[in-house]
Amino acid sequence: MEIIRKRTGSQAKSTIPFRLNLLFFIVFALFALLVGQLAYLQIVYGGKFQAEVDRTDKTVMQGNVPRGMIYDSKGRLLVGNSTESAITYTKSASVKSEDIYQIVDRLTKYVTVKKGKLSERDKADYILAQKGRSAAIAKSMPKSYRQDSDGNAYSANKLYANEVKYVQEQGIHLSQSQLEKATIFKTMSSAYALSTVFVKDQGLTSKEIAEVSEHLTELPGVSVGTNWNREYPQGKSIASIIGGVSTEQQGIPDDELNIMLASGYSRNDRVGTSYLEKSYESILAGTKSQRQVEIGSNNQINSSKEIYAGQKGGNLNLTIDSEFQKKVQDTLNSEFAAAKGAGITQYSDGAYAVAMNPQTGAILAMAGVRNNTKTGKTTEDALGVINRTFVMGSAVKGATVLGALMDGVITPENNTLPDNPIYLPGTPVKKSVYPIGTYSSLTAQKALEVSSNEYMMALALKEAKATYVPSRQIKMDPNIFQTMRGYFNQFGLGVKTGIDISGETKGIEGATKNSAGQLKTGSALDLSYGNYDAYTLIEMAQYISTIANGGYRLKPYIVQSIQKTRNDGKKGAVESVTKPSVLNRVGFTNDELQVVKTGMYNVVHGTDGWTTGTRLKDISPSVSAKTGTAQSFYYNPDDPNNPDPPSTITTSLVSFGPSDNPNIAMAIVFPNLSSENGNYPQLVAHQMYEDYYKLTGQK
């Protein structure tokens, strides 16, 4: 029998402490390694990790500031800001659509928003944002909407696109209340992360403000703030010059998106979109405020702190006197209405007028009437002065004469030329309005007074080194167009003036050769008396100002100075003042200039039966002028190939006063009238001089 021996108790227990000790040692060693690693990371990389935490949790948000204001030359407010209470929403970094849906559902208990423009996609997005709705619709969709032909499930983006498609196919029927909610949902969803949008900024009642304020804790991201809108205390007669500002929904124009984003703008920022608002955007916009926000682990804003209050936009002081501006616009409206009453505006584009200081280039007034030839409806269109072109007629003859004087084909002492009509093969006789033979010869001064086309054509022939034989083709210097246009350009005709308003166009040059490649000699003659190329009215004003001031082509400007805005909203220190800018000096002598100035004085004060500008004769102090008439045709845009378009008359005027020391120059045009009867540009000029002299104390 085998004897089994049992281990004693001390022997059984002796192996247990060893195992436990080994286990404890291993745990201790691992723990020590962990502590060592944590210490290493804390000491070596602690600063880097802390910086990363700070960078992630703290973000700087920018806020808009009130836009700068615009004043006239007498300090009257032309454009200001009306501040209104608003409900805003700041979108968190990772907020979900279903969260926004819930916020909207709560917010509409306290605020009513009118239904906005909603696409079918907008409506579908709203429907799918309801909690659980997207998953439910995904389950109910056909299998082909959830997976491809191989049975592979679609990506999340593709699946959602099919959900939208399925909802639209089933038909969307929302109540009025739901449409209002969908409008708010669209606004809030379209916001960029950590950007602020306006949920409602017009017509907000005190009750709505109070109720929203009471329930802000249940409306994450929603707050009560303010917004601004442009207002025009003096009326909108000058609004077309000032231009417009985009809405928050429009944001930055597409053609300037990249440039403005690089300059610190946000996509939904309200910016100047045209004319002065656009040209001076960087001044008017001001500097955005900055607020540091801390984002919690749930991607919600925990706290915010203002670190920069921002700087309100700068103010613009214009050269325009709003009182004079209104008088000019009213006069233009009245005289065009008179022309309409006379039945001669059927094909007319409207009427335009501009006045500037010839010594500085400052614009004193800019007005326009745009006529719709289909409906006969008129609208104010001051910007037509810089962006519409017309064949101006004889008003440009001052540049023709001075060009010939500078070219040396005539001199101040020897400028008498025969006054003979021009006969070219296959074209009507080229002559003046007065009968052939009225004058055997004319001086340059007399030619300007009676507006002789024959004299100007004779100058062109001399500049072209041409010999004229009646009823035969004229052989001219092939550079005659460049020669005459070169002189015209020196005065500002046919080139941009550089006015500080965006959107300026330049004159249009007619073709120099026909379809056979031959020089258009007849058109070169037409160019000499203003019946070929087209110019803007601001070019005409620059041209006559250059003559008035002794030969300096000045850059026109409408902003006299820029001022800061104080914290209380009032005007602060002047930052800059616009100084006259000479673009070029025309190279005529004083004697040559006096030839033209005398002729233009005689246009008004001459006693010849064919003197053209005598309606301005009684103005005191006296003025000088040059009238213009151009023949054209009305080409109906609905029937551009009409072989027999009706002929039209464009009447124009350039003038300056007082004649001996000018401080105002003006250009006026009534394009495409059915008759030249009425002398409308002279009537407008007469009233403009009376109003200006009275306002400036010169009469």
HUZIVEN-V79937 format. One record per residue. RES is the residue in three letters. PHI is phi in whole degrees, -180 to 180 (NA if undefined). Layout:
res = [RES & RES]
phi = [PHI & PHI]
This chain:
res = [MET & GLU & ILE & ILE & ARG & LYS & ARG & THR & GLY & SER & GLN & ALA & LYS & SER & THR & ILE & PRO & PHE & ARG & LEU & ASN & LEU & LEU & PHE & PHE & ILE & VAL & PHE & ALA & LEU & PHE & ALA & LEU & LEU & VAL & GLY & GLN & LEU & ALA & TYR & LEU & GLN & ILE & VAL & TYR & GLY & GLY & LYS & PHE & GLN & ALA & GLU & VAL & ASP & ARG & THR & ASP & LYS & THR & VAL & MET & GLN & GLY & ASN & VAL & PRO & ARG & GLY & MET & ILE & TYR & ASP & SER & LYS & GLY & ARG & LEU & LEU & VAL & GLY & ASN & SER & THR & GLU & SER & ALA & ILE & THR & TYR & THR & LYS & SER & ALA & SER & VAL & LYS & SER & GLU & ASP & ILE & TYR & GLN & ILE & VAL & ASP & ARG & LEU & THR & LYS & TYR & VAL & THR & VAL & LYS & LYS & GLY & LYS & LEU & SER & GLU & ARG & ASP & LYS & ALA & ASP & TYR & ILE & LEU & ALA & GLN & LYS & GLY & ARG & SER & ALA & ALA & ILE & ALA & LYS & SER & MET & PRO & LYS & SER & TYR & ARG & GLN & ASP & SER & ASP & GLY & ASN & ALA & TYR & SER & ALA & ASN & LYS & LEU & TYR & ALA & ASN & GLU & VAL & LYS & TYR & VAL & GLN & GLU & GLN & GLY & ILE & HIS & LEU & SER & GLN & SER & GLN & LEU & GLU & LYS & ALA & THR & ILE & PHE & LYS & THR & MET & SER & SER & ALA & TYR & ALA & LEU & SER & THR & VAL & PHE & VAL & LYS & ASP & GLN & GLY & LEU & THR & SER & LYS & GLU & ILE & ALA & GLU & VAL & SER & GLU & HIS & LEU & THR & GLU & LEU & PRO & GLY & VAL & SER & VAL & GLY & THR & ASN & TRP & ASN & ARG & GLU & TYR & PRO & GLN & GLY & LYS & SER & ILE & ALA & SER & ILE & ILE & GLY & GLY & VAL & SER & THR & GLU & GLN & GLN & GLY & ILE & PRO & ASP & ASP & GLU & LEU & ASN & ILE & MET & LEU & ALA & SER & GLY & TYR & SER & ARG & ASN & ASP & ARG & VAL & GLY & THR & SER & TYR & LEU & GLU & LYS & SER & TYR & GLU & SER & ILE & LEU & ALA & GLY & THR & LYS & SER & GLN & ARG & GLN & VAL & GLU & ILE & GLY & SER & ASN & ASN & GLN & ILE & ASN & SER & SER & LYS & GLU & ILE & TYR & ALA & GLY & GLN & LYS & GLY & GLY & ASN & LEU & ASN & LEU & THR & ILE & ASP & SER & GLU & PHE & GLN & LYS & LYS & VAL & GLN & ASP & THR & LEU & ASN & SER & GLU & PHE & ALA & ALA & ALA & LYS & GLY & ALA & GLY & ILE & THR & GLN & TYR & SER & ASP & GLY & ALA & TYR & ALA & VAL & ALA & MET & ASN & PRO & GLN & THR & GLY & ALA & ILE & LEU & ALA & MET & ALA & GLY & VAL & ARG & ASN & ASN & THR & LYS & THR & GLY & LYS & THR & THR & GLU & ASP & ALA & LEU & GLY & VAL & ILE & ASN & ARG & THR & PHE & VAL & MET & GLY & SER & ALA & VAL & LYS & GLY & ALA & THR & VAL & LEU & GLY & ALA & LEU & MET & ASP & GLY & VAL & ILE & THR & PRO & GLU & ASN & ASN & THR & LEU & PRO & ASP & ASN & PRO & ILE & TYR & LEU & PRO & GLY & THR & PRO & VAL & LYS & LYS & SER & VAL & TYR & PRO & ILE & GLY & THR & TYR & SER & SER & LEU & THR & ALA & GLN & LYS & ALA & LEU & GLU & VAL & SER & SER & ASN & GLU & TYR & MET & MET & ALA & LEU & ALA & LEU & LYS & GLU & ALA & LYS & ALA & THR & TYR & VAL & PRO & SER & ARG & GLN & ILE & LYS & MET & ASP & PRO & ASN & ILE & PHE & GLN & THR & MET & ARG & GLY & TYR & PHE & ASN & GLN & PHE & GLY & LEU & GLY & VAL & LYS & THR & GLY & ILE & ASP & ILE & SER & GLY & GLU & THR & LYS & GLY & ILE & GLU & GLY & ALA & THR & LYS & ASN & SER & ALA & GLY & GLN & LEU & LYS & THR & GLY & SER & ALA & LEU & ASP & LEU & SER & TYR & GLY & ASN & TYR & ASP & ALA & TYR & THR & LEU & ILE & GLU & MET & ALA & GLN & TYR & ILE & SER & THR & ILE & ALA & ASN & GLY & GLY & TYR & ARG & LEU & LYS & PRO & TYR & ILE & VAL & GLN & SER & ILE & GLN & LYS & THR & ARG & ASN & ASP & GLY & LYS & LYS & GLY & ALA & VAL & GLU & SER & VAL & THR & LYS & PRO & SER & VAL & LEU & ASN & ARG & VAL & GLY & PHE & THR & ASN & ASP & GLU & LEU & GLN & VAL & VAL & LYS & THR & GLY & MET & TYR & ASN & VAL & VAL & HIS & GLY & THR & ASP & GLY & TRP & THR & THR & GLY & THR & ARG & LEU & LYS & ASP & ILE & SER & PRO & SER & VAL & SER & ALA & LYS & THR & GLY & THR & ALA & GLN & SER & PHE & TYR & TYR & ASN & PRO & ASP & ASP & PRO & ASN & ASN & PRO & ASP & PRO & PRO & SER & THR & ILE & THR & THR & SER & LEU & VAL & SER & PHE & GLY & PRO & SER & ASP & ASN & PRO & ASN & ILE & ALA & MET & ALA & ILE & VAL & PHE & PRO & ASN & LEU & SER & SER & GLU & ASN & GLY & ASN & TYR & PRO & GLN & LEU & VAL & ALA & HIS & GLN & MET & TYR & GLU & ASP & TYR & TYR & LYS & LEU & THR & GLY & GLN & LYS]
phi = [NA & -81 & -97 & -95 & -101 & -93 & -73 & -73 & -59 & -68 & -71 & -68 & -85 & -68 & -84 & -68 & -58 & -63 & -65 & -65 & -62 & -63 & -64 & -61 & -65 & -64 & -62 & -63 & -63 & -64 & -63 & -64 & -63 & -64 & -63 & -62 & -65 & -63 & -63 & -61 & -65 & -66 & -75 & -83 & -114 & -58 & -62 & -65 & -66 & -64 & -64 & -66 & -62 & -63 & -65 & -75 & -87 & -115 & -132 & -96 & -104 & -104 & -128 & -75 & -120 & -58 & -74 & -63 & -102 & -127 & -121 & -85 & -67 & -103 & 85 & -77 & -74 & -96 & -137 & -131 & -123 & -99 & -93 & -132 & -65 & -149 & -100 & -114 & -138 & -107 & -81 & -71 & -63 & -129 & -66 & -94 & -60 & -68 & -68 & -62 & -58 & -68 & -63 & -62 & -60 & -76 & -63 & -71 & -73 & -117 & -130 & -108 & -123 & -68 & -60 & -101 & -77 & -123 & -85 & -62 & -66 & -59 & -66 & -65 & -61 & -64 & -62 & -73 & -77 & -64 & -56 & 82 & -71 & -63 & -65 & -66 & -69 & -61 & -69 & -83 & -74 & -57 & -60 & -67 & -85 & -108 & -150 & -83 & -66 & -91 & 87 & -84 & -67 & -69 & -66 & -60 & -66 & -66 & -63 & -66 & -60 & -71 & -64 & -60 & -62 & -65 & -61 & -67 & -66 & -75 & 95 & -107 & -132 & -110 & -74 & -60 & -63 & -67 & -65 & -66 & -66 & -63 & -65 & -66 & -59 & -62 & -62 & -72 & -70 & -77 & -69 & -80 & -56 & 65 & -104 & -110 & -124 & -96 & -78 & -151 & -132 & -140 & 70 & -75 & -88 & -63 & -66 & -63 & -62 & -64 & -69 & -65 & -60 & -70 & -117 & -62 & -64 & -97 & -127 & -57 & 92 & -88 & -152 & -103 & -140 & -137 & -140 & -126 & -136 & -69 & -132 & -126 & -61 & -94 & 92 & -103 & -64 & -105 & -62 & -68 & -74 & -70 & 93 & -123 & -124 & -69 & -84 & -63 & -68 & -74 & 62 & -78 & -58 & -58 & -73 & -123 & -59 & -64 & -64 & -74 & -64 & -67 & -91 & 102 & -80 & -103 & -61 & -99 & -67 & -86 & -133 & -66 & -108 & -159 & 53 & -61 & -59 & -83 & -62 & -112 & -56 & -64 & -81 & -71 & -71 & 75 & -116 & -65 & -76 & -129 & -132 & -90 & -117 & -109 & -104 & -80 & -65 & -90 & 64 & -100 & -78 & -85 & -157 & -145 & -144 & -74 & -112 & -154 & -75 & 85 & -124 & -59 & -59 & -71 & -102 & -107 & -107 & -87 & -83 & -83 & -88 & -61 & -68 & -67 & -56 & -65 & -64 & -64 & -63 & -63 & -64 & -63 & -59 & -65 & -71 & -70 & -62 & -66 & -65 & -65 & -63 & -81 & 75 & -120 & -110 & -57 & -110 & -79 & -78 & 135 & -159 & -143 & -149 & -145 & -129 & -143 & -82 & -70 & -88 & -127 & 95 & -68 & -77 & -97 & -165 & -147 & -138 & -159 & -124 & -101 & -109 & -86 & -68 & -83 & -102 & 78 & -79 & -112 & -137 & -73 & -149 & -62 & -71 & -60 & -61 & -109 & -127 & -124 & -116 & -144 & -77 & -90 & 79 & -65 & -60 & -89 & -65 & -60 & -70 & -62 & -66 & -66 & -62 & -67 & -64 & -68 & -75 & 89 & -78 & -137 & -132 & -58 & -90 & -133 & -137 & -85 & -134 & -61 & -106 & -111 & -68 & -115 & -112 & -117 & -61 & 75 & -131 & -62 & -59 & -100 & -154 & -90 & -71 & -79 & -63 & -60 & 93 & -59 & -129 & -82 & -153 & -142 & -84 & -62 & -62 & -70 & -62 & -70 & -61 & -100 & 58 & -79 & -73 & -59 & -64 & -66 & -66 & -64 & -64 & -63 & -62 & -67 & -66 & -88 & 54 & -106 & -109 & -96 & -124 & -51 & 66 & -124 & -64 & -97 & -92 & -118 & -59 & -62 & -96 & -60 & -64 & -63 & -64 & -67 & -66 & -61 & -70 & -59 & -60 & -61 & -89 & 104 & -83 & 91 & -132 & -66 & -81 & 88 & -56 & -82 & -129 & -68 & 101 & -70 & -108 & -121 & -60 & -111 & -93 & -75 & -66 & -96 & -132 & -85 & -64 & -88 & 84 & -93 & -63 & -84 & -64 & -63 & -70 & -63 & -67 & -60 & -60 & -64 & -113 & 82 & -116 & -138 & -75 & -112 & -134 & -82 & -71 & -68 & -65 & -65 & -67 & -67 & -62 & -71 & -66 & -63 & -70 & -64 & -95 & 98 & 116 & -100 & -82 & -98 & -75 & -69 & -148 & -120 & -103 & -80 & -157 & -123 & -124 & -70 & -111 & -74 & -62 & -85 & 91 & -85 & -68 & -108 & -70 & -76 & -91 & -157 & -126 & -73 & -106 & -55 & -121 & -86 & -82 & -167 & -108 & -75 & -87 & -93 & -87 & -64 & -64 & -65 & -62 & -65 & -59 & -74 & -63 & -64 & -60 & -72 & -66 & -70 & -56 & -94 & -109 & -69 & -114 & -68 & -64 & -104 & -60 & -98 & -121 & -72 & -66 & -99 & -65 & -87 & -73 & -133 & -61 & -66 & -128 & -122 & -161 & -143 & -86 & -149 & -141 & -128 & -98 & -149 & -136 & -93 & -102 & -65 & -61 & -83 & -145 & -67 & -99 & -59 & -72 & -134 & -69 & -67 & -80 & -134 & -125 & -106 & -110 & -144 & -157 & -122 & -159 & -147 & -162 & -60 & -59 & -85 & -152 & -67 & -126 & -146 & -129 & -142 & -137 & -138 & -144 & -121 & -83 & 54 & -83 & -80 & -151 & -89 & -66 & 118 & 50 & -61 & -59 & -69 & -65 & -65 & -62 & -58 & -69 & -63 & -64 & -60 & -66 & -68 & -63 & -69 & -67 & -99 & 72 & -95 & -137]
